[in-house]
């Protein structure tokens, strides 16, 4: 009983300590400008942002998931950079 209570206490303390961790690179904390820059660096030579943006918006969450899966094996960007690029493409106001 004492061991179980200790584990619950430690889990609660851990959750309290990590509650304010900064956003990971490529997540919601990344800016649209970062995404635009990364898109130009890794994708812009072969792809038009407006074409990809339309596909992501029209397909919703399903298209986003497929794009994430595709990008893991396509191009030289890291996973975090891929997410930042997708956030840029999915943003409502990118102009």
mmCIF file as gemmi writes it, N, C-alpha and C atoms, coordinates in Angstrom:
data_model
loop_
_atom_site.group_PDB
_atom_site.id
_atom_site.type_symbol
_atom_site.label_atom_id
_atom_site.label_alt_id
_atom_site.label_comp_id
_atom_site.label_asym_id
_atom_site.label_entity_id
_atom_site.label_seq_id
_atom_site.pdbx_PDB_ins_code
_atom_site.Cartn_x
_atom_site.Cartn_y
_atom_site.Cartn_z
_atom_site.occupancy
_atom_site.B_iso_or_equiv
_atom_site.pdbx_formal_charge
_atom_site.auth_seq_id
_atom_site.auth_asym_id
_atom_site.pdbx_PDB_model_num
ATOM 1 N N . UNK Axp A 1 ? 0.823 -1.181 0 1 0 ? 1 A 1
ATOM 2 C CA . UNK Axp A 1 ? 0 0 0 1 0 ? 1 A 1
ATOM 3 C C . UNK Axp A 1 ? 0.876 1.256 0 1 0 ? 1 A 1
ATOM 4 N N . UNK Axp A 2 ? 1.879 1.225 0.843 1 0 ? 2 A 1
ATOM 5 C CA . UNK Axp A 2 ? 2.755 2.38 0.948 1 0 ? 2 A 1
ATOM 6 C C . UNK Axp A 2 ? 3.493 2.627 -0.371 1 0 ? 2 A 1
ATOM 7 N N . UNK Axp A 3 ? 3.962 1.566 -1.003 1 0 ? 3 A 1
ATOM 8 C CA . UNK Axp A 3 ? 4.655 1.68 -2.29 1 0 ? 3 A 1
ATOM 9 C C . UNK Axp A 3 ? 3.71 2.247 -3.356 1 0 ? 3 A 1
ATOM 10 N N . UNK Axp A 4 ? 2.48 1.75 -3.403 1 0 ? 4 A 1
ATOM 11 C CA . UNK Axp A 4 ? 1.491 2.251 -4.367 1 0 ? 4 A 1
ATOM 12 C C . UNK Axp A 4 ? 1.191 3.726 -4.161 1 0 ? 4 A 1
ATOM 13 N N . UNK Axp A 5 ? 1.045 4.127 -2.92 1 0 ? 5 A 1
ATOM 14 C CA . UNK Axp A 5 ? 0.786 5.537 -2.62 1 0 ? 5 A 1
ATOM 15 C C . UNK Axp A 5 ? 1.967 6.406 -3.03 1 0 ? 5 A 1
ATOM 16 N N . UNK Axp A 6 ? 3.17 5.898 -2.837 1 0 ? 6 A 1
ATOM 17 C CA . UNK Axp A 6 ? 4.369 6.638 -3.245 1 0 ? 6 A 1
ATOM 18 C C . UNK Axp A 6 ? 4.435 6.815 -4.751 1 0 ? 6 A 1
ATOM 19 N N . UNK Axp A 7 ? 4.094 5.762 -5.481 1 0 ? 7 A 1
ATOM 20 C CA . UNK Axp A 7 ? 4.109 5.857 -6.944 1 0 ? 7 A 1
ATOM 21 C C . UNK Axp A 7 ? 3.085 6.867 -7.456 1 0 ? 7 A 1
ATOM 22 N N . UNK Axp A 8 ? 1.907 6.871 -6.867 1 0 ? 8 A 1
ATOM 23 C CA . UNK Axp A 8 ? 0.877 7.841 -7.26 1 0 ? 8 A 1
ATOM 24 C C . UNK Axp A 8 ? 1.357 9.261 -6.957 1 0 ? 8 A 1
ATOM 25 N N . UNK Axp A 9 ? 1.978 9.455 -5.806 1 0 ? 9 A 1
ATOM 26 C CA . UNK Axp A 9 ? 2.509 10.76 -5.432 1 0 ? 9 A 1
ATOM 27 C C . UNK Axp A 9 ? 3.58 11.218 -6.416 1 0 ? 9 A 1
ATOM 28 N N . UNK Axp A 10 ? 4.516 10.333 -6.754 1 0 ? 10 A 1
ATOM 29 C CA . UNK Axp A 10 ? 5.575 10.682 -7.697 1 0 ? 10 A 1
ATOM 30 C C . UNK Axp A 10 ? 5.004 10.993 -9.085 1 0 ? 10 A 1
ATOM 31 N N . UNK Axp A 11 ? 4.003 10.251 -9.52 1 0 ? 11 A 1
ATOM 32 C CA . UNK Axp A 11 ? 3.37 10.524 -10.819 1 0 ? 11 A 1
ATOM 33 C C . UNK Axp A 11 ? 2.717 11.903 -10.817 1 0 ? 11 A 1
ATOM 34 N N . UNK Axp A 12 ? 2.06 12.256 -9.727 1 0 ? 12 A 1
ATOM 35 C CA . UNK Axp A 12 ? 1.439 13.574 -9.624 1 0 ? 12 A 1
ATOM 36 C C . UNK Axp A 12 ? 2.465 14.698 -9.641 1 0 ? 12 A 1
ATOM 37 N N . UNK Axp A 13 ? 3.557 14.526 -8.933 1 0 ? 13 A 1
ATOM 38 C CA . UNK Axp A 13 ? 4.629 15.529 -8.91 1 0 ? 13 A 1
ATOM 39 C C . UNK Axp A 13 ? 5.235 15.67 -10.3 1 0 ? 13 A 1
ATOM 40 N N . UNK Axp A 14 ? 5.478 14.569 -10.976 1 0 ? 14 A 1
ATOM 41 C CA . UNK Axp A 14 ? 6.036 14.608 -12.322 1 0 ? 14 A 1
ATOM 42 C C . UNK Axp A 14 ? 5.106 15.365 -13.272 1 0 ? 14 A 1
ATOM 43 N N . UNK Axp A 15 ? 3.824 15.065 -13.233 1 0 ? 15 A 1
ATOM 44 C CA . UNK Axp A 15 ? 2.855 15.752 -14.098 1 0 ? 15 A 1
ATOM 45 C C . UNK Axp A 15 ? 2.838 17.243 -13.804 1 0 ? 15 A 1
ATOM 46 N N . UNK Axp A 16 ? 2.945 17.616 -12.553 1 0 ? 16 A 1
ATOM 47 C CA . UNK Axp A 16 ? 2.961 19.021 -12.178 1 0 ? 16 A 1
ATOM 48 C C . UNK Axp A 16 ? 4.221 19.712 -12.701 1 0 ? 16 A 1
ATOM 49 N N . UNK Axp A 17 ? 5.366 19.05 -12.661 1 0 ? 17 A 1
ATOM 50 C CA . UNK Axp A 17 ? 6.625 19.635 -13.093 1 0 ? 17 A 1
ATOM 51 C C . UNK Axp A 17 ? 6.695 19.849 -14.598 1 0 ? 17 A 1
ATOM 52 N N . UNK Axp A 18 ? 6.091 18.975 -15.389 1 0 ? 18 A 1
ATOM 53 C CA . UNK Axp A 18 ? 6.209 19.067 -16.85 1 0 ? 18 A 1
ATOM 54 C C . UNK Axp A 18 ? 5.032 19.786 -17.508 1 0 ? 18 A 1
ATOM 55 N N . UNK Axp A 19 ? 4.129 20.336 -16.754 1 0 ? 19 A 1
ATOM 56 C CA . UNK Axp A 19 ? 2.924 20.943 -17.319 1 0 ? 19 A 1
ATOM 57 C C . UNK Axp A 19 ? 3.213 22.166 -18.173 1 0 ? 19 A 1
ATOM 58 N N . UNK Axp A 20 ? 4.311 22.873 -17.947 1 0 ? 20 A 1
ATOM 59 C CA . UNK Axp A 20 ? 4.61 24.097 -18.663 1 0 ? 20 A 1
ATOM 60 C C . UNK Axp A 20 ? 5.806 23.963 -19.602 1 0 ? 20 A 1
ATOM 61 N N . UNK Axp A 21 ? 6.063 22.766 -20.087 1 0 ? 21 A 1
ATOM 62 C CA . UNK Axp A 21 ? 7.178 22.565 -21.004 1 0 ? 21 A 1
ATOM 63 C C . UNK Axp A 21 ? 6.933 23.349 -22.282 1 0 ? 21 A 1
ATOM 64 N N . UNK Axp A 22 ? 7.98 23.931 -22.9 1 0 ? 22 A 1
ATOM 65 C CA . UNK Axp A 22 ? 7.793 24.665 -24.151 1 0 ? 22 A 1
ATOM 66 C C . UNK Axp A 22 ? 7.393 23.721 -25.279 1 0 ? 22 A 1
ATOM 67 N N . UNK Axp A 23 ? 6.753 24.28 -26.3 1 0 ? 23 A 1
ATOM 68 C CA . UNK Axp A 23 ? 6.33 23.479 -27.448 1 0 ? 23 A 1
ATOM 69 C C . UNK Axp A 23 ? 7.542 22.923 -28.18 1 0 ? 23 A 1
ATOM 70 N N . UNK Axp A 24 ? 7.41 21.718 -28.679 1 0 ? 24 A 1
ATOM 71 C CA . UNK Axp A 24 ? 8.485 21.085 -29.429 1 0 ? 24 A 1
ATOM 72 C C . UNK Axp A 24 ? 8.64 21.755 -30.784 1 0 ? 24 A 1
ATOM 73 N N . UNK Axp A 25 ? 9.868 21.792 -31.338 1 0 ? 25 A 1
ATOM 74 C CA . UNK Axp A 25 ? 10.046 22.351 -32.669 1 0 ? 25 A 1
ATOM 75 C C . UNK Axp A 25 ? 9.161 21.623 -33.673 1 0 ? 25 A 1
ATOM 76 N N . UNK Axp A 26 ? 8.556 22.37 -34.582 1 0 ? 26 A 1
ATOM 77 C CA . UNK Axp A 26 ? 7.702 21.76 -35.568 1 0 ? 26 A 1
ATOM 78 C C . UNK Axp A 26 ? 6.277 21.616 -35.126 1 0 ? 26 A 1
ATOM 79 N N . UNK Axp A 27 ? 6.015 21.888 -33.86 1 0 ? 27 A 1
ATOM 80 C CA . UNK Axp A 27 ? 4.656 21.802 -33.365 1 0 ? 27 A 1
ATOM 81 C C . UNK Axp A 27 ? 3.95 23.125 -33.491 1 0 ? 27 A 1
ATOM 82 N N . UNK Axp A 28 ? 2.941 23.315 -32.651 1 0 ? 28 A 1
ATOM 83 C CA . UNK Axp A 28 ? 2.125 24.519 -32.731 1 0 ? 28 A 1
ATOM 84 C C . UNK Axp A 28 ? 2.93 25.78 -32.45 1 0 ? 28 A 1
ATOM 85 N N . UNK Axp A 29 ? 4.055 25.666 -31.755 1 0 ? 29 A 1
ATOM 86 C CA . UNK Axp A 29 ? 4.847 26.838 -31.428 1 0 ? 29 A 1
ATOM 87 C C . UNK Axp A 29 ? 5.644 27.382 -32.605 1 0 ? 29 A 1
ATOM 88 N N . UNK Axp A 30 ? 5.788 26.62 -33.657 1 0 ? 30 A 1
ATOM 89 C CA . UNK Axp A 30 ? 6.552 27.073 -34.812 1 0 ? 30 A 1
ATOM 90 C C . UNK Axp A 30 ? 5.761 28.135 -35.568 1 0 ? 30 A 1
ATOM 91 N N . UNK Axp A 31 ? 6.457 29.116 -36.102 1 0 ? 31 A 1
ATOM 92 C CA . UNK Axp A 31 ? 5.774 30.202 -36.788 1 0 ? 31 A 1
ATOM 93 C C . UNK Axp A 31 ? 5.513 29.865 -38.251 1 0 ? 31 A 1
ATOM 94 N N . UNK Axp A 32 ? 4.574 30.609 -38.817 1 0 ? 32 A 1
ATOM 95 C CA . UNK Axp A 32 ? 4.258 30.465 -40.233 1 0 ? 32 A 1
ATOM 96 C C . UNK Axp A 32 ? 5.48 30.84 -41.072 1 0 ? 32 A 1
ATOM 97 N N . UNK Axp A 33 ? 6.229 31.836 -40.619 1 0 ? 33 A 1
ATOM 98 C CA . UNK Axp A 33 ? 7.43 32.251 -41.345 1 0 ? 33 A 1
ATOM 99 C C . UNK Axp A 33 ? 8.454 31.112 -41.407 1 0 ? 33 A 1
ATOM 100 N N . UNK Axp A 34 ? 8.599 30.372 -40.31 1 0 ? 34 A 1
ATOM 101 C CA . UNK Axp A 34 ? 9.503 29.222 -40.308 1 0 ? 34 A 1
ATOM 102 C C . UNK Axp A 34 ? 9.046 28.187 -41.331 1 0 ? 34 A 1
ATOM 103 N N . UNK Axp A 35 ? 7.737 27.932 -41.356 1 0 ? 35 A 1
ATOM 104 C CA . UNK Axp A 35 ? 7.189 26.965 -42.305 1 0 ? 35 A 1
ATOM 105 C C . UNK Axp A 35 ? 7.395 27.385 -43.742 1 0 ? 35 A 1
ATOM 106 N N . UNK Axp A 36 ? 7.192 28.677 -44.01 1 0 ? 36 A 1
ATOM 107 C CA . UNK Axp A 36 ? 7.391 29.188 -45.373 1 0 ? 36 A 1
ATOM 108 C C . UNK Axp A 36 ? 8.85 29.035 -45.798 1 0 ? 36 A 1
ATOM 109 N N . UNK Axp A 37 ? 9.748 29.359 -44.873 1 0 ? 37 A 1
ATOM 110 C CA . UNK Axp A 37 ? 11.182 29.234 -45.176 1 0 ? 37 A 1
ATOM 111 C C . UNK Axp A 37 ? 11.565 27.779 -45.433 1 0 ? 37 A 1
ATOM 112 N N . UNK Axp A 38 ? 11.08 26.893 -44.578 1 0 ? 38 A 1
ATOM 113 C CA . UNK Axp A 38 ? 11.389 25.47 -44.751 1 0 ? 38 A 1
ATOM 114 C C . UNK Axp A 38 ? 10.761 24.921 -46.024 1 0 ? 38 A 1
ATOM 115 N N . UNK Axp A 39 ? 9.543 25.369 -46.35 1 0 ? 39 A 1
ATOM 116 C CA . UNK Axp A 39 ? 8.903 24.919 -47.585 1 0 ? 39 A 1
ATOM 117 C C . UNK Axp A 39 ? 9.767 25.307 -48.782 1 0 ? 39 A 1
ATOM 118 N N . UNK Axp A 40 ? 10.225 26.556 -48.817 1 0 ? 40 A 1
ATOM 119 C CA . UNK Axp A 40 ? 11.065 26.994 -49.931 1 0 ? 40 A 1
ATOM 120 C C . UNK Axp A 40 ? 12.374 26.205 -49.989 1 0 ? 40 A 1
ATOM 121 N N . UNK Axp A 41 ? 12.936 25.923 -48.826 1 0 ? 41 A 1
ATOM 122 C CA . UNK Axp A 41 ? 14.211 25.209 -48.764 1 0 ? 41 A 1
ATOM 123 C C . UNK Axp A 41 ? 14.079 23.767 -49.246 1 0 ? 41 A 1
ATOM 124 N N . UNK Axp A 42 ? 13.043 23.069 -48.805 1 0 ? 42 A 1
ATOM 125 C CA . UNK Axp A 42 ? 12.94 21.641 -49.075 1 0 ? 42 A 1
ATOM 126 C C . UNK Axp A 42 ? 11.95 21.27 -50.183 1 0 ? 42 A 1
ATOM 127 N N . UNK Axp A 43 ? 10.946 22.098 -50.428 1 0 ? 43 A 1
ATOM 128 C CA . UNK Axp A 43 ? 9.846 21.69 -51.31 1 0 ? 43 A 1
ATOM 129 C C . UNK Axp A 43 ? 9.637 22.605 -52.504 1 0 ? 43 A 1
ATOM 130 N N . UNK Axp A 44 ? 9.962 23.881 -52.352 1 0 ? 44 A 1
ATOM 131 C CA . UNK Axp A 44 ? 9.595 24.907 -53.31 1 0 ? 44 A 1
ATOM 132 C C . UNK Axp A 44 ? 10.143 24.724 -54.709 1 0 ? 44 A 1
ATOM 133 N N . UNK Axp A 45 ? 11.232 24.03 -54.856 1 0 ? 45 A 1
ATOM 134 C CA . UNK Axp A 45 ? 11.816 23.838 -56.181 1 0 ? 45 A 1
ATOM 135 C C . UNK Axp A 45 ? 10.941 22.949 -57.073 1 0 ? 45 A 1
ATOM 136 N N . UNK Axp A 46 ? 10.218 22.014 -56.469 1 0 ? 46 A 1
ATOM 137 C CA . UNK Axp A 46 ? 9.414 21.053 -57.234 1 0 ? 46 A 1
ATOM 138 C C . UNK Axp A 46 ? 7.907 21.207 -57.029 1 0 ? 46 A 1
ATOM 139 N N . UNK Axp A 47 ? 7.477 21.85 -55.947 1 0 ? 47 A 1
ATOM 140 C CA . UNK Axp A 47 ? 6.055 21.885 -55.596 1 0 ? 47 A 1
ATOM 141 C C . UNK Axp A 47 ? 5.575 23.308 -55.384 1 0 ? 47 A 1
ATOM 142 N N . UNK Axp A 48 ? 4.328 23.572 -55.744 1 0 ? 48 A 1
ATOM 143 C CA . UNK Axp A 48 ? 3.697 24.864 -55.485 1 0 ? 48 A 1
ATOM 144 C C . UNK Axp A 48 ? 2.908 24.776 -54.18 1 0 ? 48 A 1
ATOM 145 N N . UNK Axp A 49 ? 3.122 25.743 -53.31 1 0 ? 49 A 1
ATOM 146 C CA . UNK Axp A 49 ? 2.452 25.729 -52.008 1 0 ? 49 A 1
ATOM 147 C C . UNK Axp A 49 ? 0.935 25.734 -52.151 1 0 ? 49 A 1
ATOM 148 N N . UNK Axp A 50 ? 0.4 26.514 -53.085 1 0 ? 50 A 1
ATOM 149 C CA . UNK Axp A 50 ? -1.057 26.593 -53.237 1 0 ? 50 A 1
ATOM 150 C C . UNK Axp A 50 ? -1.674 25.256 -53.629 1 0 ? 50 A 1
ATOM 151 N N . UNK Axp A 51 ? -0.983 24.481 -54.452 1 0 ? 51 A 1
ATOM 152 C CA . UNK Axp A 51 ? -1.499 23.154 -54.832 1 0 ? 51 A 1
ATOM 153 C C . UNK Axp A 51 ? -1.573 22.231 -53.617 1 0 ? 51 A 1
ATOM 154 N N . UNK Axp A 52 ? -0.512 22.196 -52.843 1 0 ? 52 A 1
ATOM 155 C CA . UNK Axp A 52 ? -0.477 21.333 -51.664 1 0 ? 52 A 1
ATOM 156 C C . UNK Axp A 52 ? -1.434 21.84 -50.585 1 0 ? 52 A 1
ATOM 157 N N . UNK Axp A 53 ? -1.525 23.149 -50.453 1 0 ? 53 A 1
ATOM 158 C CA . UNK Axp A 53 ? -2.418 23.759 -49.456 1 0 ? 53 A 1
ATOM 159 C C . UNK Axp A 53 ? -3.864 23.36 -49.725 1 0 ? 53 A 1
ATOM 160 N N . UNK Axp A 54 ? -4.267 23.4 -50.989 1 0 ? 54 A 1
ATOM 161 C CA . UNK Axp A 54 ? -5.633 23.029 -51.366 1 0 ? 54 A 1
ATOM 162 C C . UNK Axp A 54 ? -5.915 21.576 -51.021 1 0 ? 54 A 1
ATOM 163 N N . UNK Axp A 55 ? -4.983 20.707 -51.309 1 0 ? 55 A 1
ATOM 164 C CA . UNK Axp A 55 ? -5.163 19.28 -51.013 1 0 ? 55 A 1
ATOM 165 C C . UNK Axp A 55 ? -5.3 19.049 -49.508 1 0 ? 55 A 1
ATOM 166 N N . UNK Axp A 56 ? -4.497 19.724 -48.706 1 0 ? 56 A 1
ATOM 167 C CA . UNK Axp A 56 ? -4.566 19.554 -47.247 1 0 ? 56 A 1
ATOM 168 C C . UNK Axp A 56 ? -5.887 20.075 -46.691 1 0 ? 56 A 1
ATOM 169 N N . UNK Axp A 57 ? -6.311 21.233 -47.14 1 0 ? 57 A 1
ATOM 170 C CA . UNK Axp A 57 ? -7.55 21.82 -46.625 1 0 ? 57 A 1
ATOM 171 C C . UNK Axp A 57 ? -8.768 21.012 -47.036 1 0 ? 57 A 1
ATOM 172 N N . UNK Axp A 58 ? -8.806 20.555 -48.281 1 0 ? 58 A 1
ATOM 173 C CA . UNK Axp A 58 ? -9.968 19.813 -48.773 1 0 ? 58 A 1
ATOM 174 C C . UNK Axp A 58 ? -10.068 18.425 -48.149 1 0 ? 58 A 1
ATOM 175 N N . UNK Axp A 59 ? -8.936 17.832 -47.802 1 0 ? 59 A 1
ATOM 176 C CA . UNK Axp A 59 ? -8.944 16.483 -47.248 1 0 ? 59 A 1
ATOM 177 C C . UNK Axp A 59 ? -9.043 16.416 -45.74 1 0 ? 59 A 1
ATOM 178 N N . UNK Axp A 60 ? -8.902 17.527 -45.052 1 0 ? 60 A 1
ATOM 179 C CA . UNK Axp A 60 ? -9.029 17.566 -43.595 1 0 ? 60 A 1
ATOM 180 C C . UNK Axp A 60 ? -7.961 16.748 -42.885 1 0 ? 60 A 1
ATOM 181 N N . UNK Axp A 61 ? -8.338 16.183 -41.754 1 0 ? 61 A 1
ATOM 182 C CA . UNK Axp A 61 ? -7.406 15.434 -40.904 1 0 ? 61 A 1
ATOM 183 C C . UNK Axp A 61 ? -6.848 14.211 -41.619 1 0 ? 61 A 1
ATOM 184 N N . UNK Axp A 62 ? -7.659 13.594 -42.464 1 0 ? 62 A 1
ATOM 185 C CA . UNK Axp A 62 ? -7.188 12.416 -43.2 1 0 ? 62 A 1
ATOM 186 C C . UNK Axp A 62 ? -6.031 12.8 -44.114 1 0 ? 62 A 1
ATOM 187 N N . UNK Axp A 63 ? -6.172 13.909 -44.821 1 0 ? 63 A 1
ATOM 188 C CA . UNK Axp A 63 ? -5.11 14.357 -45.719 1 0 ? 63 A 1
ATOM 189 C C . UNK Axp A 63 ? -3.861 14.726 -44.928 1 0 ? 63 A 1
ATOM 190 N N . UNK Axp A 64 ? -4.045 15.333 -43.765 1 0 ? 64 A 1
ATOM 191 C CA . UNK Axp A 64 ? -2.904 15.71 -42.934 1 0 ? 64 A 1
ATOM 192 C C . UNK Axp A 64 ? -2.13 14.46 -42.505 1 0 ? 64 A 1
ATOM 193 N N . UNK Axp A 65 ? -2.84 13.432 -42.069 1 0 ? 65 A 1
ATOM 194 C CA . UNK Axp A 65 ? -2.192 12.193 -41.666 1 0 ? 65 A 1
ATOM 195 C C . UNK Axp A 65 ? -1.445 11.529 -42.81 1 0 ? 65 A 1
ATOM 196 N N . UNK Axp A 66 ? -2.066 11.517 -43.979 1 0 ? 66 A 1
ATOM 197 C CA . UNK Axp A 66 ? -1.396 10.942 -45.158 1 0 ? 66 A 1
ATOM 198 C C . UNK Axp A 66 ? -0.158 11.751 -45.524 1 0 ? 66 A 1
ATOM 199 N N . UNK Axp A 67 ? -0.246 13.077 -45.42 1 0 ? 67 A 1
ATOM 200 C CA . UNK Axp A 67 ? 0.898 13.925 -45.746 1 0 ? 67 A 1
ATOM 201 C C . UNK Axp A 67 ? 2.048 13.686 -44.766 1 0 ? 67 A 1
ATOM 202 N N . UNK Axp A 68 ? 1.743 13.555 -43.486 1 0 ? 68 A 1
ATOM 203 C CA . UNK Axp A 68 ? 2.782 13.285 -42.493 1 0 ? 68 A 1
ATOM 204 C C . UNK Axp A 68 ? 3.482 11.96 -42.799 1 0 ? 68 A 1
ATOM 205 N N . UNK Axp A 69 ? 2.698 10.949 -43.12 1 0 ? 69 A 1
ATOM 206 C CA . UNK Axp A 69 ? 3.267 9.64 -43.451 1 0 ? 69 A 1
ATOM 207 C C . UNK Axp A 69 ? 4.142 9.731 -44.704 1 0 ? 69 A 1
ATOM 208 N N . UNK Axp A 70 ? 3.649 10.411 -45.718 1 0 ? 70 A 1
ATOM 209 C CA . UNK Axp A 70 ? 4.388 10.561 -46.968 1 0 ? 70 A 1
ATOM 210 C C . UNK Axp A 70 ? 5.715 11.286 -46.739 1 0 ? 70 A 1
ATOM 211 N N . UNK Axp A 71 ? 5.691 12.365 -45.971 1 0 ? 71 A 1
ATOM 212 C CA . UNK Axp A 71 ? 6.889 13.175 -45.788 1 0 ? 71 A 1
ATOM 213 C C . UNK Axp A 71 ? 7.99 12.477 -45.006 1 0 ? 71 A 1
ATOM 214 N N . UNK Axp A 72 ? 7.645 11.474 -44.23 1 0 ? 72 A 1
ATOM 215 C CA . UNK Axp A 72 ? 8.69 10.735 -43.507 1 0 ? 72 A 1
ATOM 216 C C . UNK Axp A 72 ? 9.719 10.135 -44.465 1 0 ? 72 A 1
ATOM 217 N N . UNK Axp A 73 ? 9.266 9.737 -45.649 1 0 ? 73 A 1
ATOM 218 C CA . UNK Axp A 73 ? 10.156 9.093 -46.617 1 0 ? 73 A 1
ATOM 219 C C . UNK Axp A 73 ? 10.474 9.975 -47.82 1 0 ? 73 A 1
ATOM 220 N N . UNK Axp A 74 ? 9.994 11.204 -47.828 1 0 ? 74 A 1
ATOM 221 C CA . UNK Axp A 74 ? 10.148 12.078 -48.99 1 0 ? 74 A 1
ATOM 222 C C . UNK Axp A 74 ? 10.943 13.312 -48.596 1 0 ? 74 A 1
ATOM 223 N N . UNK Axp A 75 ? 11.998 13.583 -49.291 1 0 ? 75 A 1
ATOM 224 C CA . UNK Axp A 75 ? 12.78 14.785 -49.036 1 0 ? 75 A 1
ATOM 225 C C . UNK Axp A 75 ? 13.766 14.62 -47.897 1 0 ? 75 A 1
ATOM 226 N N . UNK Axp A 76 ? 14.456 15.701 -47.613 1 0 ? 76 A 1
ATOM 227 C CA . UNK Axp A 76 ? 15.548 15.687 -46.636 1 0 ? 76 A 1
ATOM 228 C C . UNK Axp A 76 ? 15.206 16.353 -45.313 1 0 ? 76 A 1
ATOM 229 N N . UNK Axp A 77 ? 14.004 16.89 -45.175 1 0 ? 77 A 1
ATOM 230 C CA . UNK Axp A 77 ? 13.627 17.579 -43.939 1 0 ? 77 A 1
ATOM 231 C C . UNK Axp A 77 ? 13.47 16.581 -42.793 1 0 ? 77 A 1
ATOM 232 N N . UNK Axp A 78 ? 13.731 17.059 -41.582 1 0 ? 78 A 1
ATOM 233 C CA . UNK Axp A 78 ? 13.52 16.224 -40.4 1 0 ? 78 A 1
ATOM 234 C C . UNK Axp A 78 ? 12.018 16.108 -40.136 1 0 ? 78 A 1
ATOM 235 N N . UNK Axp A 79 ? 11.637 15.215 -39.239 1 0 ? 79 A 1
ATOM 236 C CA . UNK Axp A 79 ? 10.22 15.076 -38.881 1 0 ? 79 A 1
ATOM 237 C C . UNK Axp A 79 ? 9.657 16.379 -38.319 1 0 ? 79 A 1
ATOM 238 N N . UNK Axp A 80 ? 10.439 17.054 -37.484 1 0 ? 80 A 1
ATOM 239 C CA . UNK Axp A 80 ? 9.984 18.328 -36.905 1 0 ? 80 A 1
ATOM 240 C C . UNK Axp A 80 ? 9.808 19.385 -37.995 1 0 ? 80 A 1
ATOM 241 N N . UNK Axp A 81 ? 10.726 19.417 -38.948 1 0 ? 81 A 1
ATOM 242 C CA . UNK Axp A 81 ? 10.606 20.367 -40.059 1 0 ? 81 A 1
ATOM 243 C C . UNK Axp A 81 ? 9.394 20.04 -40.927 1 0 ? 81 A 1
ATOM 244 N N . UNK Axp A 82 ? 9.146 18.748 -41.155 1 0 ? 82 A 1
ATOM 245 C CA . UNK Axp A 82 ? 7.964 18.338 -41.917 1 0 ? 82 A 1
ATOM 246 C C . UNK Axp A 82 ? 6.688 18.859 -41.262 1 0 ? 82 A 1
ATOM 247 N N . UNK Axp A 83 ? 6.596 18.747 -39.948 1 0 ? 83 A 1
ATOM 248 C CA . UNK Axp A 83 ? 5.406 19.221 -39.231 1 0 ? 83 A 1
ATOM 249 C C . UNK Axp A 83 ? 5.261 20.734 -39.344 1 0 ? 83 A 1
ATOM 250 N N . UNK Axp A 84 ? 6.369 21.452 -39.297 1 0 ? 84 A 1
ATOM 251 C CA . UNK Axp A 84 ? 6.33 22.902 -39.445 1 0 ? 84 A 1
ATOM 252 C C . UNK Axp A 84 ? 5.869 23.284 -40.847 1 0 ? 84 A 1
ATOM 253 N N . UNK Axp A 85 ? 6.329 22.558 -41.851 1 0 ? 85 A 1
ATOM 254 C CA . UNK Axp A 85 ? 5.902 22.802 -43.23 1 0 ? 85 A 1
ATOM 255 C C . UNK Axp A 85 ? 4.408 22.54 -43.368 1 0 ? 85 A 1
ATOM 256 N N . UNK Axp A 86 ? 3.929 21.448 -42.801 1 0 ? 86 A 1
ATOM 257 C CA . UNK Axp A 86 ? 2.495 21.142 -42.876 1 0 ? 86 A 1
ATOM 258 C C . UNK Axp A 86 ? 1.661 22.174 -42.129 1 0 ? 86 A 1
ATOM 259 N N . UNK Axp A 87 ? 2.156 22.675 -41.006 1 0 ? 87 A 1
ATOM 260 C CA . UNK Axp A 87 ? 1.451 23.741 -40.288 1 0 ? 87 A 1
ATOM 261 C C . UNK Axp A 87 ? 1.351 24.992 -41.159 1 0 ? 87 A 1
ATOM 262 N N . UNK Axp A 88 ? 2.418 25.303 -41.866 1 0 ? 88 A 1
ATOM 263 C CA . UNK Axp A 88 ? 2.426 26.445 -42.788 1 0 ? 88 A 1
ATOM 264 C C . UNK Axp A 88 ? 1.394 26.252 -43.893 1 0 ? 88 A 1
ATOM 265 N N . UNK Axp A 89 ? 1.377 25.062 -44.491 1 0 ? 89 A 1
ATOM 266 C CA . UNK Axp A 89 ? 0.441 24.798 -45.575 1 0 ? 89 A 1
ATOM 267 C C . UNK Axp A 89 ? -1.01 24.812 -45.105 1 0 ? 89 A 1
ATOM 268 N N . UNK Axp A 90 ? -1.242 24.377 -43.881 1 0 ? 90 A 1
ATOM 269 C CA . UNK Axp A 90 ? -2.601 24.287 -43.356 1 0 ? 90 A 1
ATOM 270 C C . UNK Axp A 90 ? -3.104 25.609 -42.767 1 0 ? 90 A 1
ATOM 271 N N . UNK Axp A 91 ? -2.209 26.574 -42.583 1 0 ? 91 A 1
ATOM 272 C CA . UNK Axp A 91 ? -2.595 27.858 -41.976 1 0 ? 91 A 1
ATOM 273 C C . UNK Axp A 91 ? -3.615 28.58 -42.844 1 0 ? 91 A 1
ATOM 274 N N . UNK Axp A 92 ? -4.562 29.224 -42.19 1 0 ? 92 A 1
ATOM 275 C CA . UNK Axp A 92 ? -5.637 29.917 -42.904 1 0 ? 92 A 1
ATOM 276 C C . UNK Axp A 92 ? -5.135 31.142 -43.648 1 0 ? 92 A 1
ATOM 277 N N . UNK Axp A 93 ? -4.231 31.895 -43.065 1 0 ? 93 A 1
ATOM 278 C CA . UNK Axp A 93 ? -3.761 33.129 -43.693 1 0 ? 93 A 1
ATOM 279 C C . UNK Axp A 93 ? -2.256 33.06 -43.849 1 0 ? 93 A 1
ATOM 280 N N . UNK Axp A 94 ? -1.783 32.732 -45.045 1 0 ? 94 A 1
ATOM 281 C CA . UNK Axp A 94 ? -0.356 32.569 -45.27 1 0 ? 94 A 1
ATOM 282 C C . UNK Axp A 94 ? 0.193 33.592 -46.25 1 0 ? 94 A 1
ATOM 283 N N . UNK Axp A 95 ? -0.593 34.544 -46.635 1 0 ? 95 A 1
ATOM 284 C CA . UNK Axp A 95 ? -0.123 35.531 -47.617 1 0 ? 95 A 1
ATOM 285 C C . UNK Axp A 95 ? 0.315 36.815 -46.935 1 0 ? 95 A 1
